[in-house]
């Protein structure tokens, strides 16, 4: 069966009389450029071809081994890039600064306002800042294979790498500007010439922290080296110009867009993956790819489809409990309509009224036990304590209840953020100043949980104590 997204089919669309008649029919109602009209049709055809054509019977059988990649902290001793050098480890203040930049960009992408100059033609509104979560995996690209160490990020679409030596790969296919794939599907693309390379389809990712990645859209063989899974025509960005503080090679994009790793590998992995973050900087976690029999302890909530922002993983938070006290706020459910889960955001963001109610109840609990707050090392937090072994044991459990009655209990490791080698700890939540802003369930709160994403099944799972 001929692919709907073949090059010849795309070339036919632009000159087809039916296409021109349709354009003329709607032009009087909608102000639209013919080139943009054709590009949109191209993208729809490619999306249909990618997601709807029959699955091959020659692919992996249903009962196939789960693919598991090792996850490591990119500044820890398990990282092949940094080793054990403590000089490269960012401070807590640096991590929080990057986290603020990421949230700023998330908010700008989520709620662009054409009447607000803050959101007009800004880098923040265009792309997310590089993940502040600091967790990475290793894969291989090209022939012969070149190992790439990439930060995995559920908030990013593009997979790109700065350490892929394209001239050394015999299987590399660079996307050119005359191919419909360049202008009909890919975001962030440009055909402006730089580095004296002609007719190359370039990508450009600009980040809110001042970092950027630029290079050529390319296809090559992707190998999951730990399991032997092979993807012959994986689309990625081959960076030629990079300004970033990342010690790793690049980003593995795990959002829900057409160019993400999740979508490109869905024939094999069925749009299912899960991860567990390392419990410490010197330990490892995992990223599991593909369907499997989940333990009875898994709890699934619904992934909410948001057609205006299809890349994000939206969820519904129904209630929050501090210890045995249920938080009571007006229109609690309505406040959490715009909530996502994100692997690259460190600190969870809540509606301000909810945060203040939770903070007050947390402080009351600690006051009864003889712990008063101390001055925060940063102005980011307002509820901090001098740490000792007793404090960790008496911190109240904070329980999030998600749609479907899914309860997730968070202990001190998932609710406190350490400063000064753990001498001071702060309540690791922040309130949004604007009630229309995006709420985010961050990775500090995901510690000790195996988090399962089932994109095709439209569900998100939590496995308590699912991490080593």
VEXNU-452744 format. One record per residue (C-alpha): x, y, z; residue in three letters. Coordinates in steps of 0.1 Angstrom, whole numbers, padded with zeros to 4 digits, always signed. Each point is the difference from the previous one (the first is absolute). Layout:
BEGIN
XYZALA ...
//
This chain:
BEGIN
+0000+0000+0000UNK +0015+0033-0010UNK +0005+0025+0029UNK -0024+0029+0000UNK +0029+0022+0010UNK +0023-0009-0029UNK +0019+0028-0017UNK -0020-0003-0032UNK -0033+0002+0018UNK +0011+0032+0017UNK +0011+0015-0033UNK -0034-0008-0015UNK -0019+0018+0027UNK +0014+0034-0008UNK -0010-0002-0037UNK -0033-0019+0004UNK -0030+0018-0015UNK -0022-0013+0029UNK +0024+0016+0025UNK -0001+0034-0018UNK -0038-0001-0002UNK -0003-0007+0037UNK +0024+0028+0007UNK -0020+0025-0021UNK -0033-0011+0017UNK +0013+0008+0035UNK +0022+0030-0008UNK -0030+0024+0001UNK -0007-0011+0036UNK +0034-0006+0014UNK +0030+0022-0007UNK +0026-0026-0009UNK +0031-0003-0022UNK +0000-0028-0026UNK +0034-0012+0010UNK -0011-0003+0037UNK -0032-0017-0011UNK +0020-0026-0019UNK +0024-0005+0029UNK -0029-0006+0023UNK -0014-0027-0023UNK +0034-0016-0002UNK +0002-0002+0038UNK -0034-0016+0002UNK +0009-0026-0026UNK +0033-0008+0018UNK -0017-0003+0033UNK -0026-0024-0015UNK +0027-0020-0016UNK +0020-0002+0032UNK -0027-0010+0024UNK -0027-0018-0021UNK +0015-0023-0025UNK -0002-0038+0008UNK +0026-0014+0024UNK +0025-0022-0017UNK -0003-0037+0008UNK +0038-0003-0002UNK +0006+0022+0030UNK +0006-0012+0035UNK -0024-0026+0014UNK -0024+0010+0027UNK +0021-0019+0026UNK +0033+0018-0002UNK +0025+0008+0027UNK -0004+0034+0016UNK +0027+0025-0010UNK +0017+0016+0030UNK +0025+0028-0001UNK +0020+0011+0030UNK -0007+0035+0012UNK +0027+0019+0018UNK +0005+0034+0015UNK +0020+0020-0026UNK +0023+0015+0027UNK +0005-0033+0019UNK +0027-0027-0002UNK -0022-0022-0022UNK +0000+0026-0028UNK +0025-0009-0027UNK +0004+0037-0007UNK +0009+0014+0034UNK +0013-0028+0021UNK +0005+0007+0037UNK +0011+0037-0003UNK -0020+0021+0026UNK +0010+0032-0017UNK -0027-0003-0027UNK -0029-0005+0024UNK -0023+0030-0001UNK -0010+0016+0033UNK -0035-0002+0013UNK -0004+0036-0010UNK +0011-0008-0035UNK -0025-0028-0003UNK -0029+0022+0012UNK +0010+0028-0024UNK -0001-0024-0029UNK -0033-0013+0013UNK -0015+0035+0001UNK +0011+0005-0036UNK -0017-0032-0010UNK -0032+0009+0017UNK +0001+0034-0016UNK +0002-0016-0034UNK -0027-0026+0007UNK -0023+0028+0011UNK +0007+0021-0031UNK -0006-0030-0023UNK -0032-0009+0018UNK -0016+0035+0002UNK +0013+0022-0028UNK -0019+0033-0001UNK +0003+0020-0032UNK -0009+0032+0019UNK +0027-0005+0026UNK +0035+0011-0012UNK +0016-0025+0024UNK -0011-0029-0022UNK +0007+0015-0034UNK +0029-0015-0020UNK +0018-0011+0031UNK +0024-0029+0004UNK -0020-0010+0030UNK -0031-0005-0021UNK +0018-0019-0027UNK +0018-0028+0019UNK +0005-0015+0034UNK +0033+0005+0018UNK +0021-0030+0003UNK -0013-0025+0026UNK +0010+0010+0036UNK -0006-0036+0011UNK +0036-0012-0008UNK -0009-0036-0009UNK +0015-0017-0030UNK +0002-0033-0020UNK +0023-0013-0028UNK -0010-0011-0035UNK +0019-0004-0033UNK -0003+0016-0034UNK +0015-0007-0034UNK +0022-0025-0017UNK +0023-0009+0016UNK -0019+0007+0033UNK +0009+0032+0019UNK -0011+0000+0037UNK -0021+0031+0009UNK -0007+0010+0036UNK -0033+0019+0000UNK -0022+0017+0027UNK -0035-0015-0003UNK -0028+0026+0001UNK -0038-0004-0002UNK -0003+0037-0007UNK +0022-0001-0032UNK -0009-0010-0035UNK +0034+0000-0018UNK +0027-0026+0006UNK +0033+0017-0008UNK +0037-0007+0007UNK +0031+0021-0001UNK +0025-0029-0001UNK -0011-0019-0031UNK +0027-0001-0026UNK -0021+0000-0031UNK +0028-0004-0024UNK +0009-0033+0016UNK -0034-0016-0005UNK -0006-0019-0032UNK -0038-0002+0006UNK -0007+0037+0007UNK -0026+0018-0021UNK -0001+0038+0003UNK -0034+0016-0006UNK +0002+0025-0028UNK -0022+0031-0006UNK -0016-0014-0031UNK -0015-0029+0019UNK -0036+0005+0012UNK +0010-0015+0034UNK +0020+0032+0006UNK -0028+0025-0002UNK -0031-0020+0006UNK +0007-0019+0032UNK +0030+0013+0018UNK -0002+0029+0025UNK +0028+0025+0006UNK +0013-0005-0035UNK +0018+0024-0022UNK +0016-0002-0034UNK +0022+0030+0005UNK +0036-0008-0008UNK +0028+0000+0025UNK +0032-0020+0003UNK +0002+0002-0038UNK -0023-0031-0004UNK -0026+0004-0027UNK -0035-0013-0002UNK +0001-0015+0035UNK -0032+0000+0022UNK +0012+0014+0033UNK -0016+0000+0034UNK +0004+0027+0027UNK -0008-0004+0036UNK +0003+0031+0022UNK -0004-0004+0037UNK -0011+0024+0027UNK +0032-0003+0020UNK +0020+0014-0030UNK +0011-0035-0013UNK -0006-0010-0035UNK +0005-0029-0024UNK +0001+0003-0038UNK +0007-0025-0027UNK -0012-0022-0028UNK -0031-0021+0000UNK +0012-0036-0006UNK -0011-0036-0001UNK +0022-0029+0010UNK -0001-0034+0017UNK -0009+0002+0037UNK +0012-0029+0022UNK -0012-0007+0035UNK +0033-0017+0008UNK -0011-0016+0033UNK -0027-0020-0018UNK +0009-0001-0037UNK -0031+0019-0012UNK +0007+0017-0033UNK -0019+0029-0017UNK +0014+0006-0035UNK -0014+0035-0008UNK +0000+0018+0033UNK -0004+0038-0004UNK +0022+0022+0021UNK +0019+0032+0001UNK +0037-0002-0007UNK +0014+0030+0018UNK +0027+0021-0016UNK -0002+0030+0023UNK -0008-0003+0037UNK +0001+0023+0030UNK -0009-0020+0031UNK +0012-0009+0035UNK -0011-0036-0005UNK +0028-0025+0005UNK -0021-0025-0020UNK -0002-0003-0038UNK -0035+0013-0004UNK -0037-0007+0006UNK -0023-0030-0005UNK -0035+0015-0007UNK -0028-0020+0017UNK -0030+0022-0005UNK -0031-0010-0022UNK +0008+0018-0032UNK +0007-0017-0033UNK +0037+0004+0001UNK +0006-0012+0035UNK +0017-0032+0009UNK -0033-0014+0014UNK -0018+0004-0033UNK +0029-0010-0023UNK +0003-0033+0019UNK -0036-0008+0007UNK -0001-0029-0025UNK +0023-0018+0024UNK -0007+0015+0034UNK -0037+0007-0005UNK +0003+0035+0015UNK +0008-0014+0034UNK +0030+0009+0022UNK +0007+0004+0037UNK +0029+0014+0020UNK +0014+0000+0035UNK +0024+0027+0010UNK +0032-0009+0019UNK -0005+0002+0038UNK +0034+0019+0003UNK +0026+0016-0022UNK +0022-0032+0002UNK -0028-0025-0008UNK -0019-0009-0031UNK -0036-0003-0011UNK -0016-0013-0032UNK -0020+0009-0031UNK -0022-0029-0011UNK -0014-0001-0035UNK -0030-0019-0012UNK -0030-0019+0014UNK +0003-0025+0028UNK -0020-0016+0028UNK -0001+0027+0027UNK +0000-0010+0037UNK -0033+0001+0019UNK +0013+0031+0019UNK -0002+0022-0031UNK -0026+0027+0001UNK -0012+0016-0032UNK -0016+0034-0005UNK -0012+0015-0032UNK +0022+0020-0024UNK -0021+0030-0010UNK +0000+0009-0037UNK +0004+0037-0006UNK -0002+0007-0038UNK +0014+0036+0005UNK +0032-0014+0017UNK +0003-0036-0013UNK +0036-0004+0010UNK -0005+0001+0037UNK -0011-0028+0024UNK -0030+0015+0017UNK -0014-0016+0032UNK -0028+0009+0025UNK +0008+0005+0038UNK -0032-0005+0020UNK +0013+0007+0035UNK +0030+0003+0023UNK +0004-0011+0036UNK +0027+0010+0025UNK +0003-0028+0026UNK -0036-0007+0009UNK -0013+0034-0010UNK -0018+0004-0033UNK +0006+0034-0015UNK -0032+0020-0006UNK +0001+0028-0026UNK -0027+0015-0021UNK -0004-0015-0035UNK +0029-0024+0006UNK -0006-0021-0031UNK -0003+0030-0023UNK +0034+0013+0012UNK +0017-0031-0013UNK -0015-0001-0035UNK +0034+0010-0015UNK +0024-0024+0016UNK +0028-0020-0016UNK +0025-0026+0012UNK +0036+0008-0012UNK +0033-0018+0004UNK +0021+0031-0005UNK -0016+0023+0026UNK +0014-0004+0035UNK -0025+0018+0022UNK -0037-0005-0001UNK -0021+0030-0007UNK -0035+0003+0015UNK -0028+0026-0001UNK +0009+0027+0026UNK -0030-0006+0022UNK +0007-0037+0001UNK +0037+0005+0007UNK -0007+0025+0029UNK -0026-0024+0015UNK +0024-0029-0002UNK +0030+0020+0013UNK -0020+0013+0030UNK -0011-0035+0009UNK +0036-0013-0004UNK +0013+0028+0023UNK -0027-0007+0026UNK +0009-0037+0000UNK +0037+0008+0005UNK -0007+0027+0026UNK -0019-0025+0022UNK +0031-0022-0001UNK +0023+0029+0010UNK +0015+0009-0034UNK -0002+0037-0010UNK +0009+0013-0034UNK +0034+0016-0007UNK +0011+0024-0026UNK +0001-0014-0035UNK +0034-0001-0018UNK -0019+0012-0031UNK -0031+0022-0005UNK -0016-0029-0020UNK -0012-0018+0032UNK -0017+0013+0031UNK -0002-0032+0022UNK +0035-0012+0011UNK +0013-0019+0030UNK +0033-0010+0016UNK +0004-0036-0008UNK +0007-0029+0023UNK -0007-0037+0000UNK -0032+0005+0021UNK -0014+0026-0024UNK +0000-0024-0030UNK -0019-0026+0020UNK -0028+0023+0011UNK -0007+0020-0032UNK -0036-0006-0009UNK -0009-0021-0030UNK -0015+0022-0028UNK -0025-0020-0021UNK -0010+0010-0035UNK -0033-0015-0013UNK -0003-0001-0038UNK -0030-0007-0022UNK -0013-0035+0005UNK +0007-0001+0037UNK +0038-0005-0004UNK +0018+0009+0032UNK +0037+0008-0001UNK +0017+0004+0034UNK +0031+0022+0002UNK +0025-0003+0028UNK +0028+0023+0010UNK +0022-0010-0029UNK -0027+0013-0024UNK -0012+0031+0019UNK +0033+0016+0013UNK +0027+0017-0020UNK +0035+0000+0016UNK +0025+0028+0004UNK +0035+0002+0014UNK +0006-0038-0002UNK -0034-0006+0016UNK +0005+0022+0030UNK -0031+0020-0010UNK -0030-0015-0018UNK -0030+0019-0015UNK -0035-0010-0010UNK +0005-0007-0037UNK -0032+0016-0015UNK -0006+0034-0015UNK -0033+0019-0005UNK -0009+0015-0034UNK -0007+0037+0002UNK -0026-0001-0029UNK -0029-0024+0004UNK +0000-0006-0038UNK +0036-0012+0000UNK +0011-0036-0006UNK +0003-0023+0031UNK +0028-0025-0002UNK +0007-0032+0019UNK +0038+0000+0001UNK +0026-0026+0003UNK +0008+0006+0037UNK -0035-0013+0008UNK +0006-0030-0024UNK +0029-0014+0021UNK -0005-0037+0011UNK -0028-0003-0026UNK +0002-0019-0032UNK -0020+0023-0024UNK -0017-0018-0029UNK -0011+0018-0032UNK -0025-0018-0022UNK -0005+0025-0028UNK -0022-0023-0022UNK -0020-0010+0031UNK -0003+0036+0011UNK +0010-0009+0036UNK +0027+0008+0025UNK +0011-0025+0026UNK +0018+0002+0034UNK +0017-0030+0015UNK +0008+0008+0037UNK +0035-0010+0011UNK +0006-0012-0036UNK +0036+0013+0000UNK +0031-0018+0012UNK 
//
